[in-house]
Amino acid sequence: MEKRELPNSTLILVFGILSILGCCCYGVAGIIFGIIALVMAKRAVEIYNADPEIYTGYQNVKTGRILAIIGLVLSGLSMISTIIAIISYGGLEGIQEMQEEILREYGG
């Protein structure tokens, strides 16, 4: 029997890499790509475990899953540090003033 490539194995690896790179975008992009990669990896592992003899590319899924977890952690830390920096720079009063200014600008 000819072996087939596991569905989305390369895409999972790419999303895992993008989740690490996405931590530089205040963490938002990294969290999005990391979650997508983990969901896709979970489905690919279920497919592989059903019949492992006919699929290749499981190593890409494992690597992509690990990279997605690392990307989620780094993105979470990046997001938390960004929030802390905003709060420490402007304080809570500065954030409230910013919100009021945005509401005045766009809210009417």
Z-matrix of the N, CA and C atoms (Angstrom, degrees):
N
C 1 1.453
C 2 1.529 1 109.17
N 3 1.303 2 115.34 1 137.18
C 4 1.456 3 120.89 2 -179.16
C 5 1.527 4 110.60 3 -80.47
N 6 1.340 5 115.57 4 137.09
C 7 1.463 6 119.79 5 179.88
C 8 1.520 7 109.78 6 -81.00
N 9 1.336 8 114.83 7 143.56
C 10 1.464 9 121.63 8 178.69
C 11 1.526 10 109.19 9 -112.34
N 12 1.315 11 114.55 10 155.35
C 13 1.465 12 120.42 11 176.06
C 14 1.525 13 108.89 12 -73.40
N 15 1.303 14 116.03 13 135.92
C 16 1.460 15 121.19 14 177.78
C 17 1.531 16 109.10 15 -63.61
N 18 1.332 17 118.22 16 131.96
C 19 1.467 18 120.15 17 -176.83
C 20 1.532 19 112.21 18 -57.74
N 21 1.311 20 115.40 19 132.89
C 22 1.470 21 124.30 20 175.70
C 23 1.522 22 114.13 21 64.61
N 24 1.315 23 119.87 22 17.59
C 25 1.467 24 120.03 23 -178.01
C 26 1.529 25 111.85 24 -64.43
N 27 1.317 26 117.33 25 -41.41
C 28 1.461 27 120.27 26 178.73
C 29 1.526 28 110.70 27 -70.48
N 30 1.314 29 116.96 28 -37.97
C 31 1.462 30 121.18 29 179.36
C 32 1.530 31 111.34 30 -64.86
N 33 1.319 32 116.91 31 -37.25
C 34 1.464 33 121.02 32 176.89
C 35 1.517 34 110.10 33 -62.95
N 36 1.323 35 116.78 34 -42.43
C 37 1.464 36 121.28 35 177.72
C 38 1.525 37 110.86 36 -62.72
N 39 1.327 38 116.98 37 -43.59
C 40 1.470 39 121.07 38 179.38
C 41 1.526 40 110.66 39 -63.66
N 42 1.329 41 117.69 40 -44.45
C 43 1.465 42 120.08 41 178.76
C 44 1.526 43 111.49 42 -65.59
N 45 1.322 44 117.76 43 -33.57
C 46 1.462 45 120.69 44 175.44
C 47 1.519 46 111.24 45 -63.01
N 48 1.328 47 116.01 46 -42.50
C 49 1.471 48 120.36 47 177.71
C 50 1.523 49 110.05 48 -66.46
N 51 1.332 50 117.09 49 -43.10
C 52 1.468 51 120.22 50 179.57
C 53 1.526 52 112.11 51 -64.80
N 54 1.325 53 117.41 52 -29.25
C 55 1.467 54 118.90 53 178.49
C 56 1.526 55 110.78 54 -67.62
N 57 1.329 56 116.86 55 -33.30
C 58 1.466 57 119.47 56 176.13
C 59 1.521 58 110.11 57 -71.95
N 60 1.320 59 116.87 58 -43.72
C 61 1.465 60 120.03 59 178.66
C 62 1.526 61 111.44 60 -67.05
N 63 1.327 62 116.66 61 -29.64
C 64 1.461 63 121.34 62 -177.83
C 65 1.514 64 113.93 63 -71.47
N 66 1.318 65 117.68 64 -12.43
C 67 1.465 66 118.65 65 178.74
C 68 1.526 67 110.73 66 -68.19
N 69 1.328 68 117.43 67 -16.39
C 70 1.463 69 120.90 68 177.33
C 71 1.530 70 112.09 69 -77.66
N 72 1.325 71 117.78 70 -12.69
C 73 1.465 72 122.86 71 179.82
C 74 1.524 73 109.72 72 -97.99
N 75 1.315 74 116.80 73 51.92
C 76 1.458 75 124.11 74 -178.91
C 77 1.526 76 112.56 75 60.56
N 78 1.318 77 117.49 76 13.69
C 79 1.451 78 121.88 77 176.55
C 80 1.512 79 115.84 78 88.95
N 81 1.300 80 118.06 79 -15.49
C 82 1.465 81 120.82 80 -174.50
C 83 1.528 82 111.46 81 -67.36
N 84 1.315 83 117.37 82 -50.45
C 85 1.468 84 120.75 83 -179.12
C 86 1.522 85 111.03 84 -64.05
N 87 1.319 86 116.64 85 -38.34
C 88 1.459 87 120.46 86 179.18
C 89 1.513 88 112.77 87 -63.87
N 90 1.310 89 116.69 88 -39.02
C 91 1.464 90 120.62 89 178.38
C 92 1.532 91 110.04 90 -67.00
N 93 1.311 92 116.91 91 -42.30
C 94 1.466 93 120.46 92 179.97
C 95 1.529 94 110.58 93 -62.69
N 96 1.339 95 117.16 94 -51.12
C 97 1.463 96 120.31 95 -179.31
C 98 1.532 97 111.51 96 -65.05
N 99 1.326 98 116.88 97 -36.95
C 100 1.463 99 119.94 98 179.35
C 101 1.514 100 112.82 99 -64.24
N 102 1.311 101 116.32 100 -43.79
C 103 1.469 102 119.83 101 179.19
C 104 1.525 103 110.93 102 -65.59
N 105 1.322 104 116.79 103 -43.02
C 106 1.469 105 119.94 104 178.65
C 107 1.529 106 110.11 105 -61.10
N 108 1.331 107 117.03 106 -44.12
C 109 1.465 108 120.53 107 -179.61
C 110 1.520 109 111.24 108 -63.48
N 111 1.325 110 117.99 109 -40.43
C 112 1.468 111 120.33 110 -179.69
C 113 1.525 112 111.83 111 -67.17
N 114 1.320 113 117.00 112 -39.67
C 115 1.466 114 119.99 113 179.00
C 116 1.529 115 109.94 114 -65.80
N 117 1.336 116 116.13 115 -44.67
C 118 1.458 117 119.55 116 179.18
C 119 1.530 118 111.38 117 -65.47
N 120 1.336 119 116.73 118 -37.09
C 121 1.463 120 120.57 119 179.44
C 122 1.523 121 110.94 120 -66.51
N 123 1.319 122 116.56 121 -38.53
C 124 1.464 123 119.70 122 178.86
C 125 1.524 124 110.21 123 -60.89
N 126 1.307 125 116.87 124 -44.06
C 127 1.462 126 121.57 125 179.64
C 128 1.538 127 110.71 126 -66.15
N 129 1.332 128 116.84 127 -40.55
C 130 1.469 129 120.34 128 -179.75
C 131 1.528 130 111.19 129 -66.78
N 132 1.331 131 117.67 130 -36.92
C 133 1.460 132 120.75 131 177.65
C 134 1.527 133 110.36 132 -65.81
N 135 1.319 134 116.99 133 -39.02
C 136 1.468 135 120.08 134 177.34
C 137 1.538 136 110.45 135 -62.78
N 138 1.314 137 116.71 136 -43.09
C 139 1.466 138 120.68 137 178.67
C 140 1.525 139 110.08 138 -63.58
N 141 1.341 140 116.14 139 -44.22
C 142 1.465 141 120.16 140 -178.69
C 143 1.525 142 111.33 141 -64.99
N 144 1.324 143 117.43 142 -43.07
C 145 1.461 144 120.76 143 -178.47
C 146 1.524 145 112.65 144 -66.72
N 147 1.312 146 117.75 145 -24.11
C 148 1.455 147 121.00 146 178.45
C 149 1.531 148 111.07 147 -67.55
N 150 1.340 149 116.70 148 -38.12
C 151 1.464 150 119.98 149 179.64
C 152 1.533 151 109.24 150 -155.60
N 153 1.338 152 118.47 151 80.33
C 154 1.467 153 121.11 152 -173.46
C 155 1.533 154 114.79 153 -69.18
N 156 1.319 155 118.09 154 -18.00
C 157 1.460 156 119.80 155 -176.71
C 158 1.521 157 113.66 156 -71.60
N 159 1.328 158 117.50 157 -22.76
C 160 1.470 159 118.57 158 -173.93
C 161 1.529 160 113.62 159 -100.28
N 162 1.341 161 117.86 160 -0.58
C 163 1.467 162 119.52 161 -176.40
C 164 1.519 163 112.04 162 -117.36
N 165 1.325 164 114.83 163 146.03
C 166 1.460 165 122.59 164 169.55
C 167 1.523 166 107.35 165 -118.26
N 168 1.313 167 117.61 166 169.76
C 169 1.457 168 121.19 167 177.04
C 170 1.510 169 114.22 168 91.97
N 171 1.335 170 116.88 169 10.24
C 172 1.467 171 119.02 170 -179.73
C 173 1.527 172 110.96 171 -67.02
N 174 1.325 173 117.03 172 -29.23
C 175 1.469 174 120.70 173 178.68
C 176 1.530 175 110.29 174 -63.29
N 177 1.325 176 117.98 175 -38.07
C 178 1.470 177 121.05 176 176.82
C 179 1.528 178 110.77 177 -62.58
N 180 1.332 179 116.36 178 -39.15
C 181 1.464 180 120.42 179 179.94
C 182 1.527 181 110.20 180 -65.83
N 183 1.328 182 116.63 181 -44.70
C 184 1.469 183 119.81 182 -179.98
C 185 1.525 184 111.20 183 -64.06
N 186 1.334 185 116.32 184 -43.94
C 187 1.458 186 120.38 185 179.27
C 188 1.526 187 111.12 186 -65.08
N 189 1.315 188 117.30 187 -44.22
C 190 1.462 189 121.11 188 178.62
C 191 1.512 190 112.23 189 -62.02
N 192 1.328 191 116.65 190 -37.98
C 193 1.480 192 120.98 191 178.36
C 194 1.524 193 110.59 192 -64.93
N 195 1.329 194 116.63 193 -44.51
C 196 1.468 195 120.33 194 178.71
C 197 1.531 196 110.47 195 -63.65
N 198 1.324 197 117.02 196 -43.38
C 199 1.470 198 120.24 197 178.49
C 200 1.526 199 111.18 198 -64.25
N 201 1.327 200 117.42 199 -36.43
C 202 1.462 201 120.71 200 178.51
C 203 1.522 202 110.83 201 -65.40
N 204 1.321 203 117.16 202 -40.16
C 205 1.468 204 120.40 203 178.21
C 206 1.526 205 109.84 204 -64.95
N 207 1.323 206 116.84 205 -45.07
C 208 1.469 207 120.51 206 177.72
C 209 1.529 208 109.97 207 -61.62
N 210 1.330 209 117.03 208 -43.41
C 211 1.463 210 120.98 209 178.87
C 212 1.510 211 112.71 210 -62.87
N 213 1.347 212 117.12 211 -38.35
C 214 1.468 213 120.14 212 177.59
C 215 1.523 214 111.14 213 -64.62
N 216 1.325 215 116.48 214 -42.57
C 217 1.470 216 119.84 215 179.41
C 218 1.524 217 110.51 216 -64.28
N 219 1.333 218 116.62 217 -47.84
C 220 1.469 219 119.84 218 179.71
C 221 1.523 220 111.60 219 -63.52
N 222 1.315 221 117.01 220 -39.67
C 223 1.468 222 120.50 221 179.58
C 224 1.519 223 110.96 222 -67.62
N 225 1.324 224 116.72 223 -39.61
C 226 1.465 225 119.92 224 176.30
C 227 1.516 226 111.50 225 -61.73
N 228 1.333 227 115.92 226 -44.25
C 229 1.466 228 119.77 227 177.75
C 230 1.525 229 111.26 228 -64.23
N 231 1.323 230 116.54 229 -39.46
C 232 1.462 231 120.60 230 178.22
C 233 1.523 232 111.28 231 -63.94
N 234 1.330 233 115.93 232 -42.43
C 235 1.462 234 119.84 233 179.80
C 236 1.531 235 110.93 234 -66.10
N 237 1.311 236 116.64 235 -42.63
C 238 1.469 237 120.32 236 179.42
C 239 1.525 238 110.43 237 -64.45
N 240 1.337 239 117.29 238 -43.31
C 241 1.465 240 119.10 239 179.93
C 242 1.524 241 111.50 240 -66.31
N 243 1.326 242 117.75 241 -34.01
C 244 1.459 243 120.80 242 177.08
C 245 1.528 244 110.63 243 -66.08
N 246 1.314 245 116.66 244 -43.24
C 247 1.465 246 120.54 245 178.84
C 248 1.518 247 110.47 246 -64.16
N 249 1.316 248 117.25 247 -42.68
C 250 1.466 249 120.97 248 178.75
C 251 1.528 250 110.15 249 -63.80
N 252 1.335 251 117.07 250 -40.88
C 253 1.464 252 119.97 251 179.23
C 254 1.521 253 111.43 252 -64.22
N 255 1.320 254 116.98 253 -40.23
C 256 1.471 255 120.09 254 178.74
C 257 1.521 256 110.44 255 -64.76
N 258 1.325 257 116.26 256 -44.11
C 259 1.461 258 119.88 257 -179.07
C 260 1.524 259 110.61 258 -66.68
N 261 1.325 260 117.57 259 -42.04
C 262 1.469 261 119.14 260 -177.82
C 263 1.523 262 111.38 261 -73.04
N 264 1.314 263 117.42 262 -30.05
C 265 1.463 264 120.02 263 -179.71
C 266 1.521 265 111.18 264 -73.33
N 267 1.312 266 117.05 265 -49.13
C 268 1.452 267 119.41 266 -175.46
C 269 1.509 268 113.60 267 -105.83
N 270 1.308 269 117.27 268 -11.48
C 271 1.449 270 119.93 269 -175.79
C 272 1.516 271 110.76 270 69.89
N 273 1.296 272 115.37 271 173.86
C 274 1.461 273 119.57 272 179.88
C 275 1.526 274 111.56 273 -67.54
N 276 1.337 275 116.00 274 -32.22
C 277 1.455 276 118.83 275 178.41
C 278 1.523 277 110.71 276 -66.45
N 279 1.325 278 116.23 277 -38.13
C 280 1.455 279 120.33 278 178.57
C 281 1.519 280 111.72 279 -64.68
N 282 1.324 281 116.08 280 -37.92
C 283 1.461 282 119.94 281 178.05
C 284 1.517 283 110.16 282 -66.75
N 285 1.334 284 117.12 283 -41.83
C 286 1.460 285 120.56 284 178.90
C 287 1.522 286 110.57 285 -64.34
N 288 1.326 287 117.35 286 -40.21
C 289 1.458 288 120.30 287 177.48
C 290 1.525 289 111.10 288 -63.87
N 291 1.342 290 116.11 289 -40.27
C 292 1.452 291 119.82 290 177.82
C 293 1.521 292 110.73 291 -62.30
N 294 1.328 293 117.11 292 -43.59
C 295 1.457 294 121.14 293 179.54
C 296 1.523 295 110.61 294 -62.97
N 297 1.324 296 116.95 295 -43.68
C 298 1.467 297 120.17 296 178.79
C 299 1.521 298 111.42 297 -63.15
N 300 1.337 299 116.56 298 -39.03
C 301 1.462 300 120.40 299 178.63
C 302 1.526 301 110.95 300 -65.96
N 303 1.323 302 117.16 301 -40.88
C 304 1.465 303 120.67 302 178.07
C 305 1.524 304 110.39 303 -65.12
N 306 1.331 305 116.97 304 -41.27
C 307 1.460 306 120.44 305 177.76
C 308 1.518 307 111.82 306 -62.95
N 309 1.335 308 116.48 307 -40.90
C 310 1.464 309 119.87 308 177.73
C 311 1.510 310 111.44 309 -64.30
N 312 1.354 311 115.39 310 -39.84
C 313 1.445 312 120.45 311 -177.81
C 314 1.521 313 112.53 312 -69.30
N 315 1.317 314 115.72 313 -48.65
C 316 1.461 315 120.74 314 -172.59
C 317 1.518 316 113.99 315 -106.46
N 318 1.307 317 117.04 316 -19.09
C 319 1.466 318 120.43 317 -175.02
C 320 1.518 319 114.16 318 -87.69
N 321 1.266 320 117.71 319 -14.70
C 322 1.461 321 116.68 320 178.16
C 323 1.426 322 112.95 321 128.25
